Amino acid sequence: MRESDFAADLSQVLRGDAPDEYKRPELFFANTYPTKGIKNVLKLVALRVGGHPDQIGAIFRLDTQFGGGKTHALIALAHAMRSLSEVANADEFLDASLRPSAPVRIAAFDGENADPANGHRLGDTLRAYTPWGELAYALRGVDGYRLVETSDREGIAPGADTLRELIGSEPAVILIDEIAPYLRKVAGRNAQRAGEQLLAFMTSLMKAVESSPTAALVFTLAVGRDGKASDAYSRETQDIAAFFAEAESVSARKATVIDPTEDDETVKVICRRLFTRIDRDKARAVISAYKSLWDANRELLPPAPAEDRRLDEFAAGYPLHPELVNVLTQKTGTLGNFQRVRGMLRLLARTVARVWQTRPADAYAIHTHHIDLGFEPIRLELVTRLKQDIYVPAIKAEIATVETTPALAEQLDAGPFRGLPKYGSYVARCAFIHTLAFNDTLRGLNAEELRYAILSPGTDVAFIDDARKRFATDSAYLDDKPGAPLRFLAEANLTQIIRREETNTDRDEARTRLNSFIRDLFAGPNLNLIPFASGPHDVPDDDGSGRPYLVMLGYEATQVFSDAVTVDNLVEKVFLHKGGGTDWRHNRNNLVFLVADAAGVPNMKAKMLRNIALESLRQPGKLKDLADYQVAKLQELHERSKQELALAVQQCFRHIFYPSRNRLDEANCDLAHTVVDIQTASDRPGDGQRQVVTQLQNAGKLRLPTDKPDSPVYVRDRTPLKKGQITTAALRTEFRQDPSLPMLVGDDVFIKGIRLGIDQDDYV
């Protein structure tokens, strides 16, 4: 694709140096859709230059927004007035009976190519400085220019009689295009005088054309239906519109106004230009499949309009999905610098090329989400040409990789949606394109509209919803106001503000606070917590408290990988030894080890950072920079973060090693392993020791004071008591030393067991 493919240039066509797609009539009309406006202007001008009695006027004005097909219509007119003999589809545009029998003179002024300061080269020695200078040369060559040479050099408009003499009696069509850029150029010298002379010229030209029986004047004006201009030359265009209105009133005649491309024809123009051939039979089958999907998901999609024309629109614009066409015409089209037809053609040409290159398996039609911002030509089209560079940070962070770090949408594609259509990117792209609108009320889309935009025979509503929720949760640039549609902001939302605060949080402070939080979480009445033990010297053999030790190892010292559980060397050393590490530990049945899960450590650290960041943002000095809804949201997130941190810690410290003769495979000491499952760890956030105690009870290893004692016979047969007698102190010590016995919290359950043995005559 070349830049010239998207911008028709009337001057180049008339000179014969335009690209073939515009210069050669057979190619031009093959790529052109016969809109009502083009057919109408060709017919009306042909009636005029042919001297037909049913002609309706001599002056015609093409009105539409910038990029709406005005210049294209003028090129069609120039070709048609010269010859359509080699155009295979000429009948689509102009009836054979109306075609000129001989070439008609074409005189054109193109304001974009005008050079009022240096003069526009006409021949070897001549230069024209004004519209009338260029038109005079085009109508009658050097002799024609000599008639207005003084007017051209001095910038004074010629009179109607002079212009009538130039036009003569032979058929002629005068085309005036892009007058606003010309007015911008001459404004630097004397804007008021230039405007007055342009008004005088147009008044005289209208009179001269109307009094010449086979002459027609066609000029363009880039204004909308409301009579206002919104392109780069809007001020000049408004002035010109006022000039023409005054000229018409002076001449007591009105120009016939024609819109070259009506809204319902835009998609047909685009498709004719982009596609050589469309298989209508297969298109009908695909559209039928979409209809079945729409019917099956009726309750999840936007309600159909009273007059549902979606299928007709789909058929007219296939392979373009009707939602794609609507968002470009009704939302993107409201941007002042988006050229309605030309802008859509530029963007969709690149989109079609990208789809053709990547061949996504789920592309049954071209949707909004196929506008791939990861493809540089598309991204630059939106960011640079449409001047939407305020969204560059959002694009880089959320939609498409621009440098090296994957964007949020791409992380979702590679994570939860791996092996599926790119649901994360589809959601992000749709939200972005729907954000590009002039009016705030038009920006964004709701869940129902998003489903309609993405749903196809290759995608699933459930995954679309899942991707939307995941993306909205983690997005730093989506509008986070309550009830706001899915749309991007140029500035960071609360999520991004929190992330920045997390980035600025001191890591040493976070580590200190996390360690303190972990200590508090696993402290409790039943087990004697030894936090972050670094060796045997940190764990007494027995402190006489009657409570077993809960030996927690630091998450930075050792971790357990769930798919390969082993007894760490540090765990083994503390279990077997005491003090300096050379003496043997006696009371090995009196300590339990708690070790972090490797997969849970990053999340635990992240939750601590988030909690600190949220606390920091709640300081009065920072709250004043937030909107009221963000302050309320911040409070909610802060409360939630406490619970999320507790859950993250408990889901991390979930591996328990306890004394048992049924030692772990390949272990060198009598330690068994149990693990707190994720769901159990989530049931009681904030009470970490409770979950350890419960897990040991479930494993049959721990007895609380309120529990029933073990069978006296069971105890007798597993201790020296079976030899005859033992003191109660010695028997209690057995429970602290023998891994085959349960661990006892306090002496209560032990005493209850002795009394039960005496009552049952098992003990004396």
C-alpha positions in Angstrom: 0.0 0.0 0.0 1.2 3.5 -0.8 0.2 6.8 0.6 -1.2 7.8 -2.8 -3.7 4.9 -2.6 -5.7 6.8 0.0 -5.6 10.4 -1.3 -7.1 11.2 -4.7 -5.4 14.2 -6.4 -7.4 15.9 -9.1 -4.4 17.8 -10.5 -2.4 14.7 -10.9 -5.2 13.0 -12.8 -5.7 15.9 -15.2 -1.9 16.2 -15.8 -1.7 12.4 -16.4 0.9 11.6 -13.7 -1.5 10.1 -11.0 -1.2 6.5 -9.9 -2.9 4.1 -12.3 -5.8 3.4 -9.9 -6.8 7.1 -10.4 -5.3 7.9 -13.9 -6.8 5.0 -15.9 -10.6 5.2 -16.1 -11.1 1.5 -16.4 -9.3 0.9 -13.1 -10.7 3.9 -11.4 -14.4 2.9 -12.1 -13.7 -0.8 -11.3 -12.6 0.3 -7.8 -15.4 2.8 -7.4 -18.8 2.1 -6.0 -21.6 3.9 -8.0 -23.0 6.0 -5.1 -26.2 8.0 -5.7 -24.2 11.2 -5.4 -21.6 10.3 -8.0 -24.3 9.0 -10.4 -26.3 12.2 -9.8 -23.5 14.6 -10.4 -22.5 12.8 -13.6 -26.0 12.8 -14.9 -26.7 16.5 -14.0 -23.4 17.7 -15.5 -23.9 15.6 -18.6 -27.4 17.1 -19.1 -26.0 20.5 -18.8 -23.0 20.2 -21.2 -25.1 18.3 -23.6 -27.6 21.1 -23.8 -30.5 18.8 -22.8 -33.9 20.5 -22.2 -34.4 18.7 -18.9 -31.3 20.0 -17.3 -31.8 21.5 -13.8 -28.9 23.9 -13.4 -25.4 24.9 -14.2 -23.8 25.1 -10.7 -23.3 22.2 -8.4 -21.8 22.0 -4.9 -20.5 18.7 -3.4 -20.9 18.8 0.3 -19.5 16.3 2.8 -16.9 16.2 5.6 -13.2 16.0 4.8 -12.5 12.6 3.2 -16.1 12.0 2.2 -15.6 11.4 -1.5 -15.7 15.0 -3.0 -12.4 14.8 -4.9 -13.2 11.2 -5.9 -16.5 12.5 -7.5 -14.6 15.2 -9.3 -12.2 12.7 -10.8 -15.1 10.5 -11.8 -16.7 13.5 -13.5 -13.4 14.4 -15.3 -13.1 10.8 -16.7 -16.7 10.7 -17.7 -16.6 13.9 -19.6 -13.6 12.8 -21.5 -14.5 9.2 -22.4 -15.9 6.1 -20.8 -15.3 3.9 -23.9 -12.9 1.6 -22.2 -14.8 1.3 -18.9 -16.4 -2.1 -18.6 -18.9 -1.0 -15.9 -19.7 2.4 -17.4 -23.4 1.7 -17.3 -23.3 1.6 -13.5 -22.4 5.3 -13.5 -23.9 7.1 -16.5 -26.4 6.1 -19.1 -25.0 5.7 -22.6 -27.4 8.2 -24.1 -26.0 11.0 -21.9 -22.3 10.4 -22.5 -20.7 13.3 -24.4 -20.0 12.4 -28.0 -16.7 14.3 -27.9 -14.4 15.1 -25.1 -15.5 18.1 -23.0 -13.0 20.7 -21.9 -12.1 20.3 -18.2 -10.7 23.3 -16.3 -9.8 22.6 -12.7 -8.4 24.5 -9.7 -7.0 22.4 -6.9 -6.3 24.6 -3.8 -4.0 22.0 -2.3 -1.6 22.4 -5.2 -2.0 26.1 -5.6 1.0 28.4 -4.9 -0.2 32.0 -4.5 3.2 33.2 -3.4 5.5 31.7 -6.1 3.0 30.9 -8.7 1.8 27.6 -10.1 3.7 26.5 -13.2 1.5 26.4 -16.3 4.0 26.1 -19.0 7.6 26.8 -19.8 7.3 30.5 -19.0 3.9 31.1 -17.3 2.9 30.9 -13.7 -0.5 31.5 -12.2 -1.1 33.0 -8.7 -4.9 32.8 -8.5 -7.7 30.4 -9.2 -8.7 32.6 -12.2 -5.2 32.4 -13.6 -5.1 28.6 -13.5 -8.7 28.2 -14.9 -8.0 30.7 -17.8 -5.0 28.7 -18.9 -6.9 25.4 -18.6 -9.8 26.7 -20.7 -7.9 28.4 -23.6 -4.2 27.9 -23.0 -1.7 30.8 -23.3 -4.2 33.1 -25.0 -6.7 32.5 -22.2 -4.2 33.3 -19.6 -3.2 36.6 -21.3 -6.8 37.7 -21.0 -6.5 37.6 -17.1 -2.8 38.0 -16.7 -3.0 41.4 -15.0 -5.9 40.2 -12.7 -3.8 37.2 -11.9 -0.6 39.1 -11.0 -2.4 41.8 -9.0 -4.8 39.3 -7.3 -7.9 41.2 -8.5 -10.9 39.1 -9.7 -11.9 39.4 -13.4 -15.4 40.4 -14.3 -18.1 38.1 -15.6 -17.7 39.2 -19.2 -14.1 38.3 -19.2 -14.9 34.9 -17.8 -17.7 34.4 -20.3 -15.2 35.1 -23.1 -12.9 32.5 -21.6 -15.5 29.8 -21.4 -16.7 30.4 -25.0 -19.4 28.4 -26.7 -18.0 24.9 -26.5 -18.9 22.5 -23.7 -16.8 23.0 -20.6 -16.8 21.8 -17.0 -15.1 23.9 -14.4 -14.0 22.1 -11.2 -12.9 23.9 -8.0 -11.6 21.6 -5.3 -9.9 22.2 -1.9 -10.4 26.0 -1.9 -9.9 26.2 1.9 -6.1 25.4 1.7 -5.7 28.1 -0.9 -7.4 30.6 1.3 -5.1 29.6 4.2 -2.1 30.3 2.0 -3.1 33.7 0.8 -4.4 34.8 4.3 -0.8 35.6 5.3 -0.7 38.6 3.0 -4.1 40.1 3.3 -6.9 37.7 4.5 -9.7 40.2 4.1 -8.7 41.3 0.6 -8.2 37.7 -0.5 -11.6 36.8 0.8 -13.2 39.7 -0.9 -11.6 38.9 -4.2 -12.6 35.2 -3.9 -16.2 36.3 -3.3 -16.1 38.7 -6.3 -14.6 35.9 -8.5 -17.2 33.3 -7.5 -20.0 35.8 -8.1 -18.6 36.6 -11.6 -17.9 32.9 -12.4 -21.5 31.8 -11.5 -22.9 34.5 -13.7 -20.6 33.6 -16.6 -21.3 29.8 -16.3 -25.0 30.3 -16.1 -25.0 32.4 -19.2 -22.9 29.9 -21.1 -25.4 27.2 -22.3 -23.1 24.2 -22.2 -20.9 25.1 -19.3 -21.1 23.7 -15.7 -19.4 24.7 -12.5 -18.8 22.0 -9.8 -17.1 23.0 -6.5 -16.6 21.3 -3.2 -17.1 22.3 0.3 -16.1 20.3 3.4 -19.0 20.9 5.6 -21.4 18.6 7.4 -25.2 18.4 7.4 -25.2 21.1 10.1 -23.3 23.5 7.8 -20.3 23.4 10.0 -16.7 22.3 9.2 -14.5 20.3 11.5 -11.4 19.5 9.5 -8.0 21.1 9.6 -9.2 24.1 7.5 -12.5 24.5 9.4 -12.1 28.3 9.8 -11.4 28.9 6.2 -14.1 26.5 5.1 -16.7 28.4 7.2 -15.5 31.6 5.6 -15.8 30.1 2.1 -19.3 28.8 2.9 -20.3 32.3 3.9 -18.7 33.6 0.6 -20.6 31.2 -1.5 -23.8 31.9 0.3 -23.3 35.6 -0.4 -22.3 35.0 -4.0 -25.5 32.9 -4.5 -27.6 35.6 -3.0 -26.0 38.2 -5.2 -26.6 36.2 -8.3 -30.1 35.3 -7.1 -29.4 31.6 -7.8 -28.6 28.6 -5.8 -26.2 25.8 -6.4 -27.5 22.3 -6.5 -26.1 20.6 -3.4 -25.0 16.9 -3.7 -23.5 14.6 -1.1 -21.1 12.3 -3.0 -21.4 9.5 -0.5 -24.4 9.1 1.8 -23.9 7.3 5.1 -25.6 4.1 4.0 -23.3 3.9 1.0 -20.0 4.3 2.9 -19.5 0.6 3.5 -20.2 -0.3 -0.1 -17.6 2.3 -1.2 -15.1 0.7 1.1 -15.8 -2.9 0.1 -15.6 -2.0 -3.6 -12.2 -0.3 -3.1 -10.7 -3.1 -0.9 -11.9 -6.3 -2.4 -11.7 -7.5 -6.0 -14.3 -10.2 -5.4 -16.6 -11.3 -2.6 -18.1 -14.8 -2.6 -21.8 -13.9 -1.9 -22.9 -17.6 -1.5 -20.3 -18.2 1.2 -21.0 -14.8 2.7 -24.7 -15.8 3.1 -23.7 -19.0 4.9 -21.4 -17.1 7.3 -24.1 -14.4 8.0 -26.6 -17.2 8.7 -24.2 -18.7 11.3 -23.9 -15.2 13.0 -27.7 -14.9 13.0 -28.0 -18.3 14.8 -25.5 -17.0 17.4 -27.3 -13.8 17.9 -30.6 -15.6 18.3 -29.1 -18.1 20.8 -27.6 -15.4 22.9 -30.4 -12.9 22.5 -30.5 -12.2 26.3 -26.8 -11.4 26.5 -26.6 -9.0 23.5 -27.9 -5.5 23.0 -31.6 -5.4 22.2 -32.3 -5.4 18.5 -33.6 -2.1 17.2 -37.3 -1.8 16.3 -36.3 -2.1 12.6 -33.6 -4.7 12.8 -31.4 -4.2 9.7 -28.3 -5.9 11.1 -28.5 -8.8 8.6 -29.0 -6.4 5.7 -26.1 -4.3 6.8 -23.9 -7.4 7.2 -24.8 -8.6 3.7 -24.1 -5.1 2.2 -20.8 -4.8 4.0 -19.5 -8.4 4.2 -16.8 -9.2 5.2 -16.9 -6.2 7.5 -19.0 -6.8 10.6 -21.8 -4.3 11.0 -20.6 -3.3 14.5 -17.2 -2.4 13.0 -18.8 -0.2 10.4 -21.0 1.5 13.0 -18.2 2.3 15.5 -16.1 3.9 12.7 -19.0 6.0 11.3 -20.8 6.9 14.5 -17.9 7.2 17.0 -14.5 7.5 15.3 -16.2 9.5 12.6 -17.1 12.2 15.1 -13.4 13.1 15.5 -12.7 16.3 13.7 -9.6 14.9 11.9 -11.1 11.6 10.8 -11.9 11.6 7.1 -15.2 9.7 6.7 -14.5 7.6 3.6 -10.8 8.2 3.2 -10.1 7.6 6.9 -12.1 4.4 7.0 -10.3 3.2 3.8 -6.9 3.9 5.3 -7.6 2.1 8.6 -9.5 -0.8 7.1 -7.0 -1.4 4.3 -4.3 -1.9 6.9 -6.6 -4.0 9.0 -7.5 -6.3 6.1 -3.9 -6.6 5.2 -3.1 -7.6 8.8 -5.9 -10.1 8.9 -4.8 -11.6 5.6 -1.2 -11.8 6.9 -2.0 -13.4 10.3 -5.0 -15.6 9.2 -6.6 -15.9 12.7 -8.7 -19.1 12.8 -11.6 -17.4 14.4 -11.9 -14.7 11.7 -15.3 -15.4 10.0 -15.7 -11.7 9.4 -13.6 -8.6 10.1 -14.5 -7.3 13.5 -13.5 -4.2 15.5 -11.0 -6.4 17.5 -9.1 -7.1 14.3 -7.8 -3.5 14.3 -4.5 -4.7 15.7 -2.6 -1.9 17.6 0.4 -4.2 17.8 0.8 -3.7 14.0 2.7 -0.4 13.7 1.0 1.0 10.6 -2.4 0.6 12.3 -1.1 2.1 15.6 0.5 5.1 13.8 -2.7 5.6 11.8 -4.7 6.0 15.1 -2.1 7.7 17.2 -0.4 10.0 14.8 -2.8 10.8 12.0 -5.8 11.0 14.3 -3.7 12.8 16.9 -4.6 10.4 19.7 -1.1 10.3 21.2 -2.6 11.0 24.6 -3.4 7.3 24.7 0.1 6.0 23.9 0.8 5.1 27.6 -2.4 3.1 27.7 -1.6 1.3 24.5 1.9 0.3 25.7 0.7 -0.8 29.1 -2.6 -2.5 28.3 -3.1 -3.3 24.6 0.0 -4.1 22.6 3.7 -4.5 23.1 5.5 -1.4 21.8 8.9 -2.1 23.3 9.6 -5.3 25.3 7.3 -5.7 28.2 4.1 -7.6 27.2 0.9 -5.5 27.6 -1.8 -6.6 30.0 -4.0 -7.9 27.1 -1.1 -10.0 25.8 -0.4 -11.4 29.2 -4.0 -12.6 29.4 -3.6 -14.1 25.9 -0.6 -16.0 27.0 -2.0 -17.0 30.4 -5.6 -17.9 31.0 -6.5 -17.8 27.3 -3.4 -19.7 26.0 -4.4 -21.9 23.0 -7.7 -19.9 22.6 -8.6 -16.9 20.5 -6.8 -13.8 21.8 -9.7 -12.8 24.1 -7.6 -10.4 26.2 -6.5 -8.4 23.1 -10.0 -8.5 21.6 -11.5 -6.9 24.7 -8.7 -4.3 24.9 -8.9 -3.4 21.2 -12.7 -3.0 21.2 -12.6 -0.8 24.3 -9.9 1.4 22.7 -11.6 1.9 19.3 -14.9 2.7 21.1 -13.0 5.2 23.2 -12.1 7.2 20.1 -15.1 9.6 19.8 -15.5 13.4 20.1 -18.4 13.4 22.6 -17.9 11.9 26.1 -21.3 10.2 25.9 -20.2 8.2 22.9 -17.0 6.9 24.4 -16.9 3.3 25.5 -19.2 0.3 25.4 -21.0 -1.9 27.9 -20.8 -5.7 28.4 -23.7 -6.4 26.0 -22.1 -4.3 23.3 -18.7 -5.9 23.8 -20.2 -9.4 23.4 -21.9 -8.3 20.2 -18.6 -6.8 18.9 -16.6 -10.0 19.5 -19.0 -12.9 19.2 -18.5 -15.0 16.1 -18.6 -18.7 15.2 -15.0 -18.9 16.5 -15.5 -17.2 19.9 -17.5 -17.9 23.0 -19.6 -15.5 25.2 -18.3 -17.1 28.4 -14.6 -16.4 27.5 -15.5 -12.9 26.3 -17.0 -12.2 29.8 -14.1 -13.7 31.6 -11.6 -11.7 29.6 -13.6 -8.5 30.2 -13.6 -9.0 34.0 -9.9 -10.0 34.1 -8.9 -7.0 32.0 -11.1 -4.5 34.0 -9.7 -5.8 37.3 -6.1 -5.3 36.3 -6.3 -2.4 34.0 -4.5 0.8 34.9 -6.1 3.0 32.3 -9.8 2.0 32.0 -12.3 4.5 33.4 -12.9 3.4 37.0 -15.8 5.6 37.8 -18.8 3.6 39.1 -21.1 2.7 36.2 -18.7 3.9 33.6 -18.6 2.0 30.3 -15.5 0.1 29.2 -13.3 2.9 27.9 -9.8 4.1 28.2 -8.5 7.2 30.0 -5.5 9.3 29.0 -4.5 9.5 32.6 -3.9 6.6 35.0 -6.9 5.4 37.0 -6.8 4.4 40.7 -5.3 1.0 39.8 -2.3 2.7 38.2 -2.0 5.2 41.1 -1.8 2.3 43.5 0.8 0.5 41.3 3.0 3.6 41.3 2.7 3.8 45.1 3.7 0.1 45.2 6.7 0.8 43.0 7.8 3.6 45.4 7.4 1.5 48.5 10.7 0.7 50.3 11.4 -3.1 49.9 13.1 -3.3 53.3 10.2 -1.8 55.0 7.9 -4.2 53.2 10.0 -7.2 54.3 10.0 -6.0 57.9 6.3 -5.5 58.0 5.6 -8.8 56.2 7.7 -10.7 58.8 5.8 -9.0 61.6 2.5 -9.8 60.0 3.4 -13.4 59.6 4.4 -13.7 63.3 1.1 -12.2 64.4 -0.8 -14.5 62.1 0.7 -17.7 63.3 0.9 -16.9 67.0 -1.7 -18.7 69.1 -2.6 -20.4 72.4 -1.9 -24.0 71.4 1.5 -24.1 69.8 4.7 -22.2 70.9 5.7 -20.2 67.8 9.4 -20.0 66.9 9.4 -17.6 64.0 12.0 -17.7 61.3 14.3 -20.2 63.0 17.8 -20.2 61.4 19.2 -23.3 63.2 18.9 -25.7 66.2 20.0 -22.9 68.6 16.7 -21.1 68.0 14.6 -24.0 69.1 14.9 -25.2 72.8 14.6 -28.9 73.5 11.8 -28.1 76.0 11.0 -24.9 77.8 8.6 -26.5 80.2 5.5 -24.7 78.8 3.7 -27.9 77.9 3.1 -26.6 74.4 4.7 -28.2 71.3 6.9 -25.9 69.2 5.7 -24.5 65.9 9.0 -23.9 64.1 8.5 -21.6 61.2 11.3 -21.3 58.7 11.9 -18.1 56.8 10.4 -17.9 53.3 13.8 -16.6 52.1 15.7 -19.4 53.8 13.8 -22.4 52.5 10.8 -23.2 50.3 8.8 -26.3 49.3 8.0 -27.0 45.6 4.7 -28.7 45.6 5.6 -31.1 42.8 8.7 -32.4 44.6 8.3 -32.3 48.4 11.4 -33.2 50.4 12.7 -32.6 53.9 15.0 -29.6 53.7 18.5 -29.9 55.3 17.6 -27.1 57.7 14.4 -28.8 58.8 16.4 -32.1 59.4 19.1 -30.4 61.3 16.7 -28.6 63.7 14.7 -31.8 64.2 17.7 -34.0 65.1 19.9 -31.5 67.0 19.8 -28.8 69.6 22.0 -26.0 70.8 25.1 -25.5 68.7 24.0 -28.4 66.4 26.3 -31.1 67.8 24.1 -32.4 70.6 21.1 -34.7 69.9 17.6 -33.4 70.4 15.6 -35.6 72.8 12.1 -34.2 72.6 11.7 -34.6 68.8 7.9 -35.4 69.2 7.5 -31.9 70.5 8.0 -29.7 67.4 6.2 -29.1 64.1 7.8 -27.4 61.1 5.9 -24.8 58.9 7.5 -24.1 55.5 6.5 -21.7 52.7 5.3 -22.9 49.3 7.6 -21.5 46.6 4.7 -20.6 44.3 3.0 -18.6 47.0 5.9 -16.3 48.0 5.6 -13.8 45.1 1.9 -13.3 45.7 2.4 -12.9 49.5 5.1 -10.2 48.9 2.9 -8.4 46.3 -0.1 -8.3 48.7 2.1 -6.8 51.4 3.3 -4.1 49.0 -0.3 -3.4 48.0 -1.4 -3.1 51.6 1.4 -0.6 52.4 0.6 1.4 49.2 -3.1 1.6 50.1 -2.3 2.7 53.6 0.1 5.4 52.2 -2.5 6.7 49.8 -5.0 7.2 52.6 -2.8 9.9 54.1 -4.6 13.3 53.9 -2.0 14.9 51.7 -2.6 12.3 49.0 -6.3 11.9 49.4 -6.9 15.5 48.3 -5.6 14.6 44.8 -8.3 11.8 44.4 -11.9 12.1 43.2 -14.6 11.3 45.8 -15.4 8.0 44.2 -11.7 7.1 44.2 -11.5 7.9 47.9 -14.4 5.6 48.6 -12.9 2.9 46.4 -9.6 3.3 48.2 -11.2 2.7 51.6 -12.9 -0.4 50.2 -9.7 -1.7 48.7 -7.7 -1.1 51.9 -10.1 -3.1 54.0 -10.1 -5.9 51.4 -6.3 -5.8 51.2 -6.0 -6.9 54.9 -8.0 -10.0 54.2 -6.2 -10.6 50.9 -2.8 -10.4 52.7 -3.9 -12.8 55.4 -5.1 -15.2 52.7 -1.9 -14.9 50.7 0.3 -15.6 53.8 -1.8 -18.6 54.8 -1.8 -20.0 51.3 1.9 -19.6 51.2 2.8 -21.1 54.6 0.9 -24.3 54.1 3.5 -27.1 54.2 3.6 -28.9 57.6 6.3 -31.5 58.6 5.5 -33.4 61.8 7.1 -36.3 63.7 6.0 -39.7 62.6 7.4 -43.2 62.1 5.7 -43.1 58.7 8.4 -40.8 57.4 8.3 -39.1 54.1 9.8 -41.1 51.2 13.6 -40.6 51.0 13.6 -38.7 54.3 16.6 -39.2 56.6 14.5 -38.7 59.8 11.1 -39.5 61.2 9.1 -36.6 59.6 5.9 -36.9 57.7 4.3 -34.2 55.5 0.9 -32.8 55.2 -0.3 -29.7 53.4 -3.1 -27.3 54.0 -5.2 -27.1 50.8 -5.9 -23.7 49.3 -9.6 -23.7 50.1 -8.9 -24.6 53.8 -6.3 -21.8 53.9 -9.0 -19.4 52.7 -11.7 -20.4 55.1 -10.3 -18.6 58.2 -8.2 -15.6 57.1 -6.2 -14.1 60.0 -5.9 -17.3 62.1 -2.9 -19.1 60.7 -2.1 -21.3 63.7 -5.7 -22.5 63.8 -5.3 -24.0 60.3 -2.0 -25.8 61.4 -3.7 -27.2 64.5 -6.7 -28.4 62.4 -4.4 -30.1 59.9 -2.5 -31.9 62.6 -5.7 -33.0 64.2 -6.9 -34.3 60.9 -3.7 -36.2 60.6 -4.3 -37.7 64.0 -1.1 -36.2 65.4 -2.2 -33.5 67.9 -4.4 -33.6 71.0 -5.8 -30.5 72.6 -6.8 -30.2 76.2 -10.5 -30.6 75.2 -9.9 -33.7 73.2 -10.6 -37.3 74.4 -7.5 -39.2 75.5 -6.1 -42.0 73.5 -6.9 -45.6 74.6 -4.9 -46.5 77.8 -4.1 -49.9 76.2 -2.8 -48.1 73.1 -0.5 -45.9 75.2 0.6 -48.8 77.4 1.6 -51.0 74.5 3.7 -48.2 72.8 5.6 -47.1 75.9 7.9 -48.7 78.6 4.7 -49.0 80.7 4.2 -52.4 79.0 7.2 -53.7 81.0 5.4 -53.1 84.2 5.6 -49.6 85.7 6.6 -46.0 85.0 6.3 -42.7 86.7 3.8 -40.2 85.3 6.6 -37.8 84.6 8.5 -40.4 82.6 5.3 -41.4 80.7 4.7 -37.7 79.9 8.2 -37.4 78.6 7.5 -40.4 76.2 4.9 -38.2 74.5 7.5 -35.6 73.9 10.1 -38.0 72.5 8.4 -40.8 70.6 7.2 -39.8 67.1 4.8 -42.8 67.1 2.7 -41.1 69.8 0.5 -38.0 69.5 1.7 -34.6 70.5 0.0 -33.2 73.6 -1.0 -29.5 74.2 -0.6 -29.2 77.9 -1.1 -32.0 80.5 -4.9 -32.1 80.7 -5.6 -34.7 78.1 -2.6 -36.8 79.5 -4.1 -36.7 83.0 -7.5 -37.7 81.6 -5.9 -40.7 79.9 -4.3 -41.9 83.2 -7.6 -41.6 85.1 -9.4 -43.4 82.3 -6.8 -46.2 82.5 -7.3 -46.6 86.2 -11.1 -46.5 85.9 -11.0 -49.2 83.3 -8.5 -51.3 85.4 -5.9 -51.0 82.7 -3.6 -49.1 85.1 -3.0 -49.5 88.8 
